[in-house]
Amino acid sequence: MVGPVAVKERIAVLDIIRGFALLGVLLVNMVMINQLLMEFNTDMDVLFQPALLVAGPASITAWIVQVLFLGKFYTIFAFLFGLGFHLFLSRGEGQTATNRRLLVSRLAVLFGIGVLHIIFVWWGDVLASYALIGFLLLLFRETKLPRLRAWAVGLMLLSFVIVAGSIYLIFALPTFANATLDGLAPADVAAMEAAFEARLNEIRTVYTQGSYWQVVSYRLRNEFPLVLINAIVMIPRILGLFLIGLYVGKLGVFQRIKEHLPQIRKAMYVGGVVGAVLSVAHVGLQLGWAEAFLTPVLSGTAAVFLREVSTPFISLFYVTGIILLWHRGALSWLFAGFAALGRMALTNYLVQCIALAWLFYGHGLGLMGISIVYMPLMTIGIYTSQIIYSRWWLARYSQGPAEWVWRRLTYGPQGVRSEQTSAGV
């Protein structure tokens, strides 16, 4: 049987990128866990339309998180997932069938971890979605590069269309609702608004004052189905990003970085310039620069659409920038910390989410509702402690505790004795 790859065989820069991505994931997850699922992508979501916030520190922080962080780091992880898929299947001559069986087992275990995470920690899990969509990735393992590139581009374009349609409905809904409400008596309208507000307060009370098991019960009954539906909607985007990672893996970019430096440098410039231009445009639309010739619904839809299109370009800029800095030997002290987190990415992701649930929910410190202003500093504090813990742990063990469980359930007893894999799958 093929076992996990030894530490010495790991591609070092992948751990650095993975650890860096955990920083952005932590900050965005902190903002998201501070609000209810019902508030997501509405005017109550601070990252949906920062322009609605009163000008000041909170507004500035929300803009920074939206433009530079939101969506960028799950994009990186999805890319790494597809890349890791290729690295895993290409290990060991003549072991393709064995690797494929092991990969199916790994995905099944990851899905189980993700489901438990959704139920017992919080609704923002990505592990279950990645695992489910990872099974679709198996269909592309033998696909040639030109067709793989076409599928990746096509799926990404489809995902942008889906986002545009969904956001249009979100922005247009108040118009439709007002047209409907105009035909109702004022008392009926007031009753409907009061009922919605009461439901929102009821949910908030569960999260801010309820016991741990009350929160789990509510999440299982009300949020778990919505998370699964969202996973289906996200298939084009996530699978497209997986395929980009698979494509880059088949090109051998990370296996032969020095050989691909000119292309990596060019990709960084493209990602930076295109990402910056699209970001300026989407911020301008949110600030109302196009109000003279676009309706609020079209302007809002276009703003979110441009933000979504800018996301993979900004992620590309981050990834290629790190590769170039690492190759030059710059920031080695910082990258060492990133690498430690990256080697224990699953453990650190789960620890982050557990810590956030304890910080914000009522069965812990109950901080839900605090200003976004405090969150960057809180993120740095948690992230720094994770670097310290990860370096301490890896000085004694070859892999993180969650990685140990994952590999034990995948490989059996051999997984306990073996080293940590380089694949991000």
Secondary structure, 3 states (H helix, E strand, C coil): CCCCCCHHHCCHHHHHHHHHHHHHHHHHHHHHHCCCHHHCCCCCCCCCCHHHCCCCHHHHHHHHHHHHCCCHHHHHHHHHHHHHHHHHHCCCCCCHHHHHHHHHHHHHHHHHHHHHHHHHCCCCCCHHHHHHHHHHHHHHCCCCHHHHHHHHHHHHHHHHHHHHHHHHHHHHHHHHHHHHHCCCCHHHHHHHHHHHHHHHHHHHHHHHHCCHHHHHHHHHHHHHHHHHHHHHHCHHHHHHHHHHHHHHHHHCCCCCCHHHHHHHHHHHHHHHHHHHHHHHHHHHHHCCCCCCCCCHHHHHHHHHHHHHHHHHHHHHHHHHHHHHHHHHCCCHHHHHHHHHHHHCHHHHHHHHHHHHHHHHCCCCCCCCCCCHHHHHHHHHHHHHHHHHHHHHHHCCCCCCHHHHHHHHHHHCHHHHHCCCCCCCC
